[in-house]
Amino acid sequence: MKIQTVIHPSSVIEAGAQIGEGARIGPFCYVGPDAVIGDRVELVSHVSVMGATTIGASTKVYPMAILGGPPQNTKHKGGRTTLVIGENCAIREGVTMHLGTDSSRGETTIGDNGNFLAYAHIAHDCVVGRNATFANQATLGGHCEVGDNVYIGGLTAVHQFVRIGDNAFLGGCSAIVGDVIPYAIAVGNRASLRGLNIIGLKRAGLPRSEIHLLRKAYNTIFDRSRTVGENIEFAKAEFASSPTAMKIVDFIAGRGKRHYAVPSLKGGDGDDTDDD
């Protein structure tokens, strides 16, 4: 049996917009002509869906969110670009997500099962993985890449072009100006690493033996008695049998000349077993 699609009479749905089965569009929403609203999507009220924006099935969008606004990038010349939002996301009050830039990748992409709390912002040309959590006012600059299962704390800003690895945890009120390796905790203004996201790894079901191996790899990679290049070569040889450890090695080795966050001189030795 088909689920009824409900559109409040006060909302504006432009000709050309595609509205999925069972979608619910509440009062005072705007849906532009190039928008695609998936099955069972709910726009609670006062939501604007602009540009070539696709919203995946069963996503719920709360009042005052603006999705698909033009990129805040002076290099954009007005060409057609896109925003693609995955399925089963929660997009809370005042969230903004922008289209890609026609001089760059041209698309902003959000994975499934994301939870974006009030006033979070995702800029142009970003890629956000699955199961992301952005706390209130977490912000991405343009061209960022965020892996799966990443948590970004409230009022934390991520600089443009930064990469955040899978299962990383970014503490609240932080300024993230360099890449953050997978599984790490990063905290602070010009954030440094504070060890591994052990609680997140346990929640993800990683075995204790693998966590111990990952901690050993972390300490090897950031051993200050050798250069980073030497450490990476040591880690490649010692941890080749661990896909989890090698994800960190490959992340760093693939960075080119980019800056990345490192442990603080005051700590960050990988023993932060209780940090969340």
Secondary structure, 3 states (H helix, E strand, C coil): CCCCCEECCCCEECCCCEECCCCEECCCCEECCCCEECCCCEECCCCEECCEEEECCCCEECCCCEEEECCCCCCCCCCCCEEEECCCCEECCCCEEECCCCCCCCEEEECCCCEECCCCEECCCCEECCCCEECCCCEECCCCEECCCCEECCCCEECCCCEECCCCEECCCCEECCEECCCEEEECECCEEEEECHHHHHHCCCCHHHHHHHHHHHHHHCCCCCCHHHHHHHHHHHCCCCHHHHHHHHHHHCCCCCCECCECCCCCCCCCCCCC
